[in-house]
Amino acid sequence: MSYRFIRTSKYRHVFGTEFKNDQQYNGTKMTNSAWDSNIIVCGYKHFSMIWDVAGGGAFAVIPYTRVGKQCGICLVSGHKGTVLNLDYNPFNDDLIASVSEDSIIRIWGIPQECPAENIREPLQILQGHKRKVGTCNFNPCASNVLATSSADTTIKIWDIEQGEEMFSIGGFTDIVNSVSWNRIGSEFVSTCKDKKIRIIDPRQQNIVNSVIAHQGSKGMRCLWMQNNDMIVTTGFSRSAEREIALWDPRSLESPLCRHTVDNQSGVLMPFYDPDLSLLYLGGKGDSTISYFEIVHKKPYFYSLNTFRGEKPQSGLGVIPKRLCNTTICEITKFMKIVPDGVVPISFCVPRKSEFFQDDIFPNTYAGIQTETANEWKQGITNEPNLSFNFGLQYIPPEKIINSSNQCITLPKVSISNKEIKEECEQLKRRINYLETELSKKDIIINVLQSKLYKLED
C-alpha cells in the first residue's frame, strides 16, 4: 500500500475575499497607456493610481477612507507626457515620485489632509534622462535615494533631497522594464527587453552578473525576495507559456527552479511577503492571484492556492503590512484595478482566536531609515529596521530645493526616535502585565474546574 504525505503549512488554507460594492472605489479613470506597470501603488494613508487625462499626465491620490463614487478627488498633474510609474517614499508617506514619457522625474508633496483640489507644483524636478522614464524605486534603507530607468538604456540613482544625480549605470542593450532593490539597499536586480536579468552594484556603477532569464519575447518582471536573498523572475517560455524562475544572486548560471504557471497572455505581477515567505502572482488581464510558499531548499516553493475574482485586473498594488487587520488574521491586502474602479482584496488565515497571532505577525518593515543618502553614497549599509509595536513613522523634517530654487520644508514629523523607544517600552511592559494576568486567570480557571469535577462526582 502506498501513502501520500501532505506537507503541513499554516498558510495552506489562506483564502481571499473581495470587498463588497459599498467598500469599493468606483468611477476611477485608469490610464490607457500600453507601458507595463502596476498602475497603482499603496501608501499608509492613501493609494495613488495613474489617471486617464487629455494632454499631459496625471495621477490620483485617494484616501482609503473615501470609498464609493470618486468625485472631487485630488489629481496630481504637471507632466507633459503620460505618467508611466509611481512610488511612495518608504519613510514619508507624503512624498511620491512619478516618472513620465517627458523624460522627467517629479517628487510631489501630499498635504496631511489630502485636498480635493489638484496639485500642480512638485517639490523637486530631476532631469538627466534623454528619453521616457519607465520605472522609479526608492531605496528601502537609505532616505531620499531613488533609482529610475529610462528608454535611453540607463539607470540613474538620485538624491532627491539635493536634487542631484549620484550615479548612472549603462551597459544595457534595450529598455529596462523592472527594477527591485535587495533587502539592505546595496544592490538591485533589473529585467530588460533583451531577456536578461542583471544584478547591479550602483555605488560601483557596474553590472555584477547577468543571464538570460526567460526565452519568451513578452514582458518580464523581477523581485528581490528580501528575507531569503533569492530573486524571482516572471516571464514567458519560448512557447509563450507564463513561467516563474527562482535565482541565487551569487550564481546566475542556472535558476534554482523553473515553474510553468499557465498559458495566459498577461504579464505576471509578483509580490512578496518577506515576513511569511509568501509569493503572490497576479496576472494582467485575468482575474487570478496565485500564491506560493517559498522555502530554502528543493523544491524551493510550494503552490498554496489560486484566488479568482469576479472581474479581470489591469493592475495590482499591495498595502503596507502594518495596515493589515490582525483581528481577522489578515496577512495581505491588495488593491485591484478593474475597468470601473478599484476593488480591495483581503487574504486571511482561517483562525478562531481572541489573541494576537504572533506566529503569522512577526516584526515587519518599520518604515524608518537606517542611513542618509550621503552615508549610503559613501558606502554605509545597515540592516532595515523592523517592528510591529508602533505605527507609521516618517523621516525627520528636511529641506529640499525645488526647480524654482525655493527652499521647501518637507512634511514635519510629530514624533521622535526617543519617543518611539519609550512607547515601545511601555507597550512591552503592558504586554508583560497582561500575560501575567492571563496566567493568573488560567490558574483560577483550573482550580474552579477541579472543584466542579469533584462536585459532579
N, C-alpha and C positions, 0 to 999 in steps of 0.2 A: 504494500500500500504506500502511495506517495502522499506526502503532506506539502501543502503550500503555506509558507510562513509569510504573514503580512507584516510589513515594517510598521512599528508603532511611531506615531508622531502626534504631538499636541496640536498640530495645525492641520491634521488630516481632514477635519470636518469644518474648516473655516468656510463661511458662506457669505455671499454678497447680497446686498439689498439696495435697490434703487429707491430714492426718496419719492414720496407721493407728490402729486401735481402742486399742491399748495405749499410744498417746501422746495420747489424748483425755481429756477431763474428763467423767466420766459421773455420772449421778444428781443433776444440779443441778435446782433448782426455780425456774424462771423465773417472774417476775411475770406475772399475767394482766391487768394494768391496760391500759385502752384508750388511755392517753396515748401520743402519738407521741414515742418516744425510742429511742436505740440500745440501751438496756437495759444494755449492757456498756461499761466504759472500761478502758483498759490503762495500767499504770504500768511502772516499770523492774524491779520485783521481783515484782509480783503484779498480777492483774486483779480488778476488782470488778464484780459484776452484781446487779441488783435482784432480790430474793428474794421468793418467794411465802410469806407468813406470815399467820396468822389474827390479826386485831386489831393495829392499828398498822402500821408499815412497817419494813423492814429490807433490808440488802444484805449480800452475802457477799464476803469478801476471800480470794482463793485464790492461793497462790504458784504460779508457773509450774512449779516442780519437783514439785508434788503432782498428778501425773497419775493416771488411773484413777478408781475409785469414790470419790466425795466423801463421806466420813464424818468427823464431828467437826470441821467447818470453823469458821472464825471468822465469826460473824454480828454485824453492827453494827446495833443496834436502839436506838430512842429516840424516833422519830417517832410521833405519834399517828394519822397518816394514811399512806396508801400513798406510798412513795418514788417520785418521778417522774423524777429525773435525778441524775447524779453527775458529778464532775470531779476529776481529780488536780491538786494544786498542781504546776505545771511545774518548780519549783525545789526541791521537797521531796516525795519520793515517799511519805513517811509521813503526809501531810496530804491528806484527801479531803473535799470539800464535797458535801453531799446536800441536796436540796430535796424538798418533800412537799406533799400535799394539806392538811396542817395549817397552811400559810402560813409555816412557819418554816424558816430555813436553819441547818444544823448543820455545824460543822467538826470533823472527827474526827482523832485521832492514832492511827496504827497502830504498835505496837511494832516494833522492828528485827526480832525473830523473831516472825513472825505467829503469835499464840497460837491454840490450839484452842478456848478458851473465848470466850464472847460479850463484846462491848464495848457498854456501855450509857451511859457518861458522855462527852459531847462535850467538846472543848476550848473551844468557843465556840458560842454561840447568837445568831443575828442575827434580830431581829424588826423589822418595819416594813411588810411587805406585808399587805394586808387579805384576800386570797383565796389560793387554792392557788398555789404557785410551781412553774413548769414547766421552767425552764432555769437552768443555772449554768455560767459560763465564766470561768476565770481569765485575767487579762491575760498575754500571752506575754512581756512585758519587765519590767513593774513587779511587785515582790514583794508578795504578800498583797493584791492588788486583784482583786475578784470582781464579775462582773456577773450579776444574776439578773432574770428576767422573771416576771410573775405574771398571773393572770386578772383582777387589778384594773386591767389595761391600763397598767401602769408597768414601767419597767426601772430598777433601783436598782444603784448602784455602792457597794461596801463596802470598808472597810479591815478585814480580818479580824484583824489584829494588835490593833487598838484596839477592835474590835467595834462600829465606828461606820459609819453611812451617810454617804457622801461626797457623792453626787449622786443625784438622782431625775429621770427623764425621762418625761414624759407625752406626750399628743398622739396616742395610738393609739386606734383606733375598735373594736378587737377584741383577742382574745388573741394575744400574741406566741408563736410556736411554734418559733423557732430564732434563735440569735444567733451571730455569728462576728466576732472581732477582726481588725483588719488586722495587718500584719507588725510594726509598731513599737508597737502597742497604743495608738494615739492616737484611733482611731475604730473603730466596729464597724457591721456591717450586720445587719438583722433582717428576718424574714419574719413575716407576720401573717395571721390568718384573713380579713382584708379583701382578700386577694390582693396586697397591696402589699409591696415591699421598701423599707426606709428606711435611709439612711446617717446615722449619729448621731455627733455630737461630744459625748461625755459630760461633758467638763470645761466646755463652754459650755452644756450642758443643752439642746441644740436639735437639731432634725432638719434635716440639711443638704440632703437631697434625697430624693425618694420617687417611685415609679412602680408601676403595676400590672404584675406580672411574668408571671403566668400566668392564663388565663381560667377554668380549671377550679376547682371548689369543693373538691377534696380537698386533702390536706396539701402544704405547700411546705417546702423546706429551702434554706438559703443557706450559702455558704462563701467567705470572702475568700481568694483564692489568693495566697499571701504573697510569692512571688518575682517575679511579673509584674504585680501590682497590678490584677488583674481579679477580678470576682465571678462565681461560678457559682450559679445557682439551679436547683432541680429542682421540678417540679410537674406539672400536668395541663392539657391543652388543653381547649377548650370541648367537644370530642367525647370527652373522658375518655381521651385518649392520654397516656402518660407522655412528658415532654419536658424538655430542659435548655436553659438560655439563659446566654450569657456577656455580662457588662456591663462597661462602663468606668465606674468610680465617679465620674469627673469629669463625666460626662454620661450621665444615665439616660433621655434622651428615647426611645431605642430600643435594643434589645440589639445587641451586635456580631454575634451569630448566634444562631439558634434551631434546635434539632435534635429531631426526634421519635424517641424510643427504641423504644417498643413500645406495646401496648395492655393490658399487665398492670395490675392494680388497686392493687398495693402501693406505698407511698411509696418513692422513690429516696433512699438514704442516700449523700451524697457524701463522699469522702475525697481529699485532695490531697497529693502528694509534691512539695514546693517544690524539692527538690534536683534532681529529674529531670523536673519539669514533667509529671507523670503524674496524671491524674484517674481515680479509681475510683468506680463507681456500683454499689451493692448494693441489690437490690430486696427490700423486706419481703414475706415470704410466698412468694417464689420462691427458686430456688437459684442465681441467676446473679450474677456480678460482672463488669461490663463495664469496660474500661479504655481511656483515650484519651490521646494526647499533645497537650499544649497548646502553641501557638506564638503569636507576637506579631503575626502578620499573617493575612489571609484565607487559608484558611477558618477559622483560629484553633484548630481541633482536628482530629485525625485518629484515627479509630477503629482500635484495635490488635487487640483480640480480646475474646472473652467466655468467662469460666470458668463451667462448670456443675458444681455439686456434687451429691452424692447426695441430700441432704435439704434441704427449704426452710429458710430462715433467718428467725428472728424479730428478730434484732439482730446488729450487727457492731461490732467495735472493732478498732483498728489499734495495734500495738505501737510504742513509740518507735523511731525509725530506728536508733539506736545499738545496739539489740539484734539487728539483722539479722545473719545468719551470712554474713560476707563470703567465707568459703572456698568456698561453693557459689554465690556471686553472688546471694544472696537480697536483693532490693531492698525487699520489703514482706512483712509477715506479719499476717494477720487472725486474730481470734478470733471464730468464728461460733457464734451461739446456735441450737441445734436443739432440738426438743421434749424430748430425753432427755439433753442435755449441751452441752458446748462443744467445737467442732472447730477446731483451728488449721489455717490455710491459708497455705502458703508460695508466694510469687511469685518466680521466679528468671529471670535472663537466662542462656540456654544458652551457656556458655563453658567451654572447657577450658584452664585455666591455673593454674600454681602460684603466680603472683604476684598481689599486691593490685591490683585493677582500679580505679584512681583515677578513671577517667572515669565510672564509674557509682556511685562512692562519694566524692563531693566532701565538703568540710566541711559538717557538718549542724548543726542546732539543738543548742546545748551545754547547755541547761538551767541557765544561770547568769543571774541577774537583771542588768539594766542600770541600774535605778533603784529607789529605795524607794517605798513607797506615798505618802509625804508629798512626795517630789520629783516624782512623777508628778502629784499633785494640784496642785502649783504650776506645772505646765506643762512640766516637763522631759521630753524624749523622746529616746531613743537607739536606735541600731540593735541588733538582737539579737546576742548572742554566738554564734559558730559555731566548731565544732571537730569533729574525728574522732579526735584523738590521745589522748583520755582518756575515762574512763567517766563514770558517774553522779556528779554533784556536787549538793550541797544548799546552800540559803541558810544564812548564818551563824545560830547559835543565837539565838533571840529569845524574849521572854516575852510571853504574852498573858493577858488576864483572862477567865476563863470566867463563866458565868451565876451562879455562886455567889460571885463576887468573889474567887476564888482565883487566885494568880499561878502560872502553869504555864509551865515551860520547854519549848519545842518540841524535838524530837529533835536531838541535837547533831551537829555536823559534825566529821569526823575529818581534814579536810584543808583547808588554807588556799589562798588565791589565789596566794600566793608559791610554795607547794609545787607547785601546778598548773603554773605557768610553768616552774619548774625541771624538772618531769617532762617537759613539752613539749620543752624544750631538749635534754634527754637523749635523748628519742625521735628528735628531728630529727638529732642527732649520730649516733645509731645507724643511722638510715636512710641518711645520707650515707656512713657507713662501709661498710654493706652494698652500696650502689650502686657504690662504688669497687671493692670486692672482686669484684662481679659483672662489672664491666668488665674487670678483670684476668683473670678466668676466661674471658671471651669471647675475649680476645686469645690466651690459651694454646690454647683450643679451635681457633681459626682457624689458628694455627701448626701444630698437630698434624694438622688436616685437610689442610693443604697438603702436609705431609710424607707423609701417607697417599696422597694422589693421585699424588705422584711415585713412590712405591713401586709403586703399581698400574700406572703407565705402564711 
